[in-house]
Amino acid sequence: MWLAAALGLLLAWQSNFYTQGLKALDEKRYPEAVEAFTNAVAAEPGEFTTHFNLALALSLTGKDAEAAAEYRKTLELKPGLYQAQLNLGILLMRMKQPEAAREQLAAAAAQKPTEFRPNYYLGDAQLNLGHFPESAAAFTAALAATPNSAAAELGLGRALARENKLDEAAPHFQKAATLDPKFHDALLELASLYESARRYQEAADLYGQFPSDPAAQEHRGEMLLAAGNTAAAVAQFEAAVAASATTANRAALADAYIANHQPDRAFPIIQQLLQTDPNNFELVMLSGKILRDQRKFPAAAAEFHKATQLRADSPQAWGELADMLVLVDDDGGALEALDRVRALNAEKPGHVYLRAIVLDKMHDIKPALAAYQQFLSISHNQYPDEEFKARQRARILQDQLNRR
């Protein structure tokens, strides 16, 4: 009799803790819920529902590792419990464990393939693991369940983009931004993808949708410039400078003026900037390019020489310097500059052709012939006029060598 009474008291005690835990959960008193369910588990450790609710309470107090252990115990006691699989998978994603999460979420999605949550989180796990086709399939299933989910639209867009299906991905980025204003910044991500794909005008159009973001507007100008829309780039940077004249956007405006064949408008800006920042490599290079285009070759050579001192590892600076030194008849200096380009492993067909011309001018026949032949072997019909001249000079130089 006393044994039955003791057992009844124990069950009541356990039931009381469980009831207290449920009440605390409902009232969002999560630490108290953890304490109550911990006591309930101690009283009856084989009850899966108690472990499940303890896991839930632990997760709501931020004790993710402990919560995951309780969800695993729940699944040990009740294999295949859908809600435990789903919750554990979501928790593991929060813990940055996508591989372990994928296993649980795939099992949950297999049980309820038309439900939104298992498919959405499975898509996220697959995306994190680099399984892009599988991720796209899961996000597509999530959208079939909840067509107006901005998060799932963005997830599908990202998965398709990483499959290099940018044209298929773009509408999903756009729709995510349309469905929920919180996802408007997804268009910046799409703009960056267009930029990486060298689709500069499309990137510029997207950056244009952020008129109050100075960085986006400045980047829009860069994209317009890259797209060859120089007049629009000038207008964009003029507006940026009028709104806030920073060193960066003034330099960008000067660069746009140069691209738009307005060097006379660019040069004063650059000279003003150089007064306050004389060792700015980009500004010195811009100054040199303007002087070059104005056919002020000695002054341009001086600027490019300064640029090489500021950044000795810049093939562009050494290449520009070589061009100018040839035009001011400093052939030895030009060869030295070309040697620096070669040492930087940045030699291009144009550099080799320039070397051939310089050596030819110096009547150094064998090296000149070798340079012309090297140029012809690597130019691949990219420079038809120069290739024609190179063939003619190579033939003449070969004849001269044969007569020796």
ChimeraX attribute file (.defattr): number of C-alpha atoms within 10 A of each C-alpha:
attribute: neighborCount
match mode: 1-to-1
recipient: residues
	/A:1	6
	/A:2	7
	/A:3	8
	/A:4	9
	/A:5	10
	/A:6	11
	/A:7	12
	/A:8	12
	/A:9	12
	/A:10	14
	/A:11	15
	/A:12	12
	/A:13	15
	/A:14	20
	/A:15	15
	/A:16	15
	/A:17	22
	/A:18	23
	/A:19	16
	/A:20	18
	/A:21	28
	/A:22	22
	/A:23	16
	/A:24	20
	/A:25	20
	/A:26	11
	/A:27	10
	/A:28	13
	/A:29	16
	/A:30	23
	/A:31	15
	/A:32	16
	/A:33	29
	/A:34	24
	/A:35	17
	/A:36	25
	/A:37	28
	/A:38	22
	/A:39	20
	/A:40	25
	/A:41	20
	/A:42	12
	/A:43	16
	/A:44	15
	/A:45	14
	/A:46	15
	/A:47	15
	/A:48	21
	/A:49	16
	/A:50	25
	/A:51	26
	/A:52	25
	/A:53	25
	/A:54	31
	/A:55	29
	/A:56	25
	/A:57	28
	/A:58	24
	/A:59	21
	/A:60	18
	/A:61	14
	/A:62	11
	/A:63	13
	/A:64	19
	/A:65	14
	/A:66	14
	/A:67	26
	/A:68	24
	/A:69	14
	/A:70	24
	/A:71	27
	/A:72	19
	/A:73	20
	/A:74	25
	/A:75	20
	/A:76	13
	/A:77	16
	/A:78	16
	/A:79	13
	/A:80	15
	/A:81	18
	/A:82	20
	/A:83	14
	/A:84	26
	/A:85	25
	/A:86	24
	/A:87	24
	/A:88	27
	/A:89	30
	/A:90	24
	/A:91	21
	/A:92	23
	/A:93	21
	/A:94	12
	/A:95	13
	/A:96	12
	/A:97	16
	/A:98	24
	/A:99	15
	/A:100	14
	/A:101	26
	/A:102	24
	/A:103	14
	/A:104	24
	/A:105	29
	/A:106	23
	/A:107	19
	/A:108	25
	/A:109	24
	/A:110	14
	/A:111	14
	/A:112	14
	/A:113	17
	/A:114	16
	/A:115	18
	/A:116	23
	/A:117	23
	/A:118	32
	/A:119	30
	/A:120	29
	/A:121	27
	/A:122	33
	/A:123	31
	/A:124	28
	/A:125	29
	/A:126	24
	/A:127	23
	/A:128	18
	/A:129	14
	/A:130	14
	/A:131	16
	/A:132	21
	/A:133	16
	/A:134	16
	/A:135	27
	/A:136	28
	/A:137	19
	/A:138	29
	/A:139	31
	/A:140	21
	/A:141	23
	/A:142	28
	/A:143	22
	/A:144	15
	/A:145	17
	/A:146	16
	/A:147	13
	/A:148	14
	/A:149	20
	/A:150	23
	/A:151	21
	/A:152	29
	/A:153	27
	/A:154	24
	/A:155	26
	/A:156	33
	/A:157	28
	/A:158	27
	/A:159	28
	/A:160	22
	/A:161	20
	/A:162	18
	/A:163	16
	/A:164	13
	/A:165	13
	/A:166	18
	/A:167	12
	/A:168	14
	/A:169	22
	/A:170	21
	/A:171	16
	/A:172	23
	/A:173	28
	/A:174	19
	/A:175	20
	/A:176	26
	/A:177	20
	/A:178	13
	/A:179	15
	/A:180	13
	/A:181	11
	/A:182	12
	/A:183	18
	/A:184	18
	/A:185	15
	/A:186	20
	/A:187	22
	/A:188	19
	/A:189	16
	/A:190	25
	/A:191	27
	/A:192	18
	/A:193	21
	/A:194	21
	/A:195	17
	/A:196	11
	/A:197	12
	/A:198	14
	/A:199	16
	/A:200	24
	/A:201	20
	/A:202	19
	/A:203	27
	/A:204	27
	/A:205	14
	/A:206	20
	/A:207	25
	/A:208	20
	/A:209	16
	/A:210	17
	/A:211	11
	/A:212	9
	/A:213	12
	/A:214	14
	/A:215	13
	/A:216	19
	/A:217	22
	/A:218	23
	/A:219	21
	/A:220	29
	/A:221	28
	/A:222	26
	/A:223	26
	/A:224	23
	/A:225	24
	/A:226	19
	/A:227	17
	/A:228	15
	/A:229	18
	/A:230	22
	/A:231	15
	/A:232	16
	/A:233	28
	/A:234	25
	/A:235	15
	/A:236	24
	/A:237	27
	/A:238	21
	/A:239	16
	/A:240	21
	/A:241	19
	/A:242	12
	/A:243	10
	/A:244	12
	/A:245	14
	/A:246	13
	/A:247	16
	/A:248	12
	/A:249	24
	/A:250	22
	/A:251	21
	/A:252	25
	/A:253	28
	/A:254	28
	/A:255	30
	/A:256	30
	/A:257	23
	/A:258	21
	/A:259	19
	/A:260	17
	/A:261	15
	/A:262	15
	/A:263	21
	/A:264	13
	/A:265	14
	/A:266	23
	/A:267	21
	/A:268	13
	/A:269	18
	/A:270	24
	/A:271	16
	/A:272	12
	/A:273	19
	/A:274	16
	/A:275	9
	/A:276	10
	/A:277	14
	/A:278	12
	/A:279	15
	/A:280	14
	/A:281	21
	/A:282	14
	/A:283	24
	/A:284	26
	/A:285	22
	/A:286	24
	/A:287	25
	/A:288	29
	/A:289	23
	/A:290	22
	/A:291	20
	/A:292	20
	/A:293	13
	/A:294	12
	/A:295	13
	/A:296	14
	/A:297	21
	/A:298	16
	/A:299	15
	/A:300	26
	/A:301	24
	/A:302	16
	/A:303	25
	/A:304	30
	/A:305	24
	/A:306	19
	/A:307	26
	/A:308	22
	/A:309	15
	/A:310	16
	/A:311	15
	/A:312	14
	/A:313	14
	/A:314	17
	/A:315	21
	/A:316	15
	/A:317	25
	/A:318	27
	/A:319	26
	/A:320	24
	/A:321	28
	/A:322	30
	/A:323	20
	/A:324	27
	/A:325	24
	/A:326	21
	/A:327	15
	/A:328	12
	/A:329	12
	/A:330	13
	/A:331	21
	/A:332	15
	/A:333	15
	/A:334	25
	/A:335	20
	/A:336	14
	/A:337	25
	/A:338	25
	/A:339	18
	/A:340	20
	/A:341	22
	/A:342	17
	/A:343	12
	/A:344	14
	/A:345	10
	/A:346	14
	/A:347	16
	/A:348	14
	/A:349	19
	/A:350	14
	/A:351	22
	/A:352	23
	/A:353	22
	/A:354	22
	/A:355	25
	/A:356	27
	/A:357	20
	/A:358	22
	/A:359	22
	/A:360	20
	/A:361	14
	/A:362	12
	/A:363	12
	/A:364	13
	/A:365	19
	/A:366	15
	/A:367	14
	/A:368	25
	/A:369	24
	/A:370	17
	/A:371	25
	/A:372	29
	/A:373	19
	/A:374	15
	/A:375	24
	/A:376	21
	/A:377	12
	/A:378	12
	/A:379	17
	/A:380	11
	/A:381	12
	/A:382	10
	/A:383	12
	/A:384	11
	/A:385	9
	/A:386	17
	/A:387	20
	/A:388	13
	/A:389	12
	/A:390	21
	/A:391	16
	/A:392	13
	/A:393	19
	/A:394	23
	/A:395	14
	/A:396	14
	/A:397	21
	/A:398	15
	/A:399	11
	/A:400	12
	/A:401	12
	/A:402	8
	/A:403	7
	/A:404	5
